[in-house]
Amino acid sequence: MSDRLAAVDLTLTLGATPPGYVAEARLIQPGSQADAVLASAVPLALDPAALLTHALDPVAYGQALTTQLFAAPALRDAWQQARALAHGTNRPLRVRLSLPADAADLHALRWETLRDPSNDLPLACDERIFLVRTLASSELRPVTLGPRPDLRTLLVVANPHDLARYHLAALEVAAEVQRVRDALGA
């Protein structure tokens, strides 16, 4: 990716410290050689048990998780600074959630439901925001991925005989199938 299209990175590193959780916010700008620490050792108000009351409502769950994560003014300010920088430089914002490997309770949270604390829109649905969960490892050996599995695709092209009744045009079935074959390759 060229520097012109590179994302602004906001890394939120979460950790468990008795009796609760803390966070650090770091900002990395494209072309910069150093991270900017926007917030450090910020106590978090995460309450996984309270989030369970919203388990069947992803919007309410996301709103509650967002409220808990950004309850501290320092994290809200970090979010606003990163969002403003990305917007001002016309770059996407990559939000990296870095969770400790041994924090099962943090991994169990539905981070994909997070919302923008400024406008309450879902982060995962914003094409200018990339939400990424990362996992730190104490393993020194290189991490390699296994072989790619063979993938298969099922394609169904519907072309009912009574499309004109619904003011719809007929499909060229062979052409549709060929477009999918061309897109998928071998």
Secondary structure, DSSP 8 states (H G I E B T S, - for coil): --GGG--EEEEEEEEEETTEEEEEEEEE-TT-SS-EEEEEEEEE---HHHHGGGTT-HHHHHHHHHHHHT-SHHHHHHHHHHHHHHHHTT--EEEEEEE-TT-HHHHTS-GGG-B-TTT--BGGG-TTEEEEEEE-----S-------------------TTGGGGT-----HHHHHHHHHHHH--
